[in-house]
Amino acid sequence: MLKPAVFVDRDGVLVKPILRDGIPYAPLRWEDFELFPGAAEAVGALKAAGLFVVVVTNQPEVRRGTLDPALLDAFHQRLRESVPVDAILDCRHDDRDRCDCRKPRPGLILEAARRYELDLQRSCLAGDTERDLGAAHAAGLPLVLLDAPYNQPIQSDYRVPDLGEAVRVILKFLLQK
């Protein structure tokens, strides 16, 4: 039987992005890798409701040579140890690679659905960027958009102030299906 899931973007949802001139960037150093307060509890609430939680994240800095792949792996290990996610899938390509896994394409979501037997009809994505919106819609998922100064023009299925509120919306939405 297929399982319902919540796909979660990493930077801007679980991990604080680095803001430069109002634009969010992924952390590239240990000292910048910081979880949002309450991330573990929010994901724990999703897990307690029986949802499979998958982080889907673009990490083009690996392809660009500004992030060592071993450090990215260490970031993800720390994330797994701190937040009860079931899986983390990342795209390490840049736009010029034209891969299927880089959001806004739905490749990471579709791969996770196949690999972990997930029911996309009973799933959603929590994100903070236009790329997340594109990936969600391409995979047929609603997007719960976490509000941020850099994403004001984005229209979404749901807009919430933080991850805690996202969990409340997700549980209400998915448990009705």
C-alpha positions in Angstrom: 0.0 0.0 0.0 1.3 3.5 -0.9 2.1 5.9 1.9 1.1 9.6 2.1 4.2 11.8 2.3 5.3 15.4 3.0 8.1 16.5 0.8 10.1 19.3 2.5 12.6 21.7 1.0 15.8 22.1 3.1 16.9 25.7 3.0 14.2 28.1 4.0 12.1 25.4 5.6 14.3 23.3 7.9 17.6 25.2 7.6 18.0 28.9 7.8 19.1 30.3 4.5 21.9 32.8 4.2 20.4 36.1 2.9 22.5 38.4 0.7 20.8 41.4 -0.7 17.4 39.8 0.1 18.2 36.6 -1.9 18.4 33.3 -0.1 21.5 31.0 -0.4 22.4 27.6 1.0 24.9 27.6 3.9 28.4 26.6 2.7 30.2 26.5 6.1 29.5 24.5 9.3 29.1 27.7 11.2 26.3 28.8 8.9 24.4 25.5 9.0 21.6 26.3 11.4 18.2 24.6 11.8 15.1 26.7 12.4 13.9 26.4 16.0 11.1 23.9 16.2 12.1 22.0 13.0 12.6 18.7 14.8 9.2 19.0 16.7 7.4 20.0 13.5 8.7 17.0 11.5 8.0 14.8 14.6 4.4 15.8 14.5 4.2 14.8 10.8 5.8 11.5 11.6 3.4 10.9 14.6 0.5 11.4 12.1 1.9 8.5 10.0 3.4 10.6 7.2 6.6 9.8 5.4 8.9 12.9 5.4 11.3 13.4 2.5 13.7 16.3 2.2 14.1 17.3 -1.5 16.7 20.0 -2.1 18.7 21.6 -4.8 22.4 22.0 -4.0 24.0 23.4 -7.1 26.9 24.7 -5.1 28.4 21.3 -5.5 28.4 21.5 -9.3 29.6 25.1 -9.1 32.6 24.0 -6.9 31.7 26.2 -3.9 30.5 23.3 -1.7 32.5 20.2 -1.1 30.3 17.1 -1.5 31.7 15.6 1.7 30.5 18.7 3.6 27.1 18.5 2.0 26.9 14.8 3.2 28.0 16.0 6.7 25.2 18.6 6.7 22.7 16.0 5.8 24.0 13.6 8.4 23.6 16.3 11.0 20.1 17.0 9.7 19.2 13.3 10.0 20.5 13.2 13.5 18.6 16.4 14.5 15.3 16.0 12.6 13.3 12.8 12.2 13.2 12.8 8.4 12.8 9.5 6.6 15.0 10.4 3.6 17.0 13.2 2.0 17.3 13.5 -1.8 19.5 16.2 -3.3 20.2 17.5 -6.7 23.8 18.5 -7.0 23.5 19.8 -10.6 23.2 23.4 -11.9 20.6 24.7 -14.4 23.0 24.2 -17.3 23.0 20.4 -16.7 19.3 20.2 -17.6 18.8 17.3 -15.3 15.4 16.0 -14.3 16.1 16.1 -10.6 16.7 19.9 -10.3 13.6 21.7 -9.1 11.4 23.1 -10.6 11.4 19.7 -12.4 9.8 17.0 -10.3 12.5 14.3 -10.6 13.4 14.2 -6.9 9.8 13.9 -5.9 9.1 11.2 -8.5 12.2 9.3 -7.5 11.2 9.3 -3.8 7.7 8.2 -4.7 9.0 5.2 -6.6 11.8 4.3 -4.1 9.7 4.6 -1.0 6.2 3.6 -2.4 4.6 7.0 -1.7 1.1 8.1 -2.7 1.4 11.4 -4.5 -2.4 11.8 -4.4 -2.2 12.0 -0.6 1.0 14.1 -0.4 2.2 17.7 -0.5 5.3 19.8 -0.5 6.5 22.4 2.0 8.8 25.0 0.4 9.8 28.6 0.2 10.7 29.4 -3.5 9.3 29.5 -7.0 11.3 26.4 -7.8 9.5 24.5 -5.0 6.1 25.7 -6.4 7.1 24.5 -9.9 8.2 21.1 -8.7 5.1 20.7 -6.6 2.8 21.5 -9.5 4.8 19.4 -11.9 4.3 16.4 -9.5 0.7 17.2 -9.0 1.2 18.2 -5.3 -0.2 21.2 -3.4 2.5 23.5 -2.1 2.5 24.9 1.5 4.6 28.0 1.1 6.5 29.3 4.1 6.3 33.1 4.1 9.6 34.9 3.6 10.6 38.4 2.5 12.1 37.0 -0.7 9.0 35.1 -1.9 6.2 37.7 -1.6 5.1 37.6 -5.3 4.7 33.8 -5.3 1.1 32.6 -5.4 0.6 29.3 -3.6 -2.1 26.8 -2.6 -1.4 27.7 1.1 0.9 30.5 2.6 1.9 30.1 6.2 4.2 32.1 8.5 6.4 29.2 9.7 6.9 25.5 9.8 4.7 24.9 12.8 1.7 26.5 11.0 2.7 24.5 7.9 2.3 21.3 9.9 -1.1 22.3 11.1 -2.2 23.1 7.5 -0.7 19.9 6.1 -2.3 17.7 8.8 -5.7 19.2 8.2 -5.4 18.9 4.5 -3.9 15.4 4.2 -6.0 13.9 6.9 -9.2 14.9 5.0 -8.1 12.9 2.0 
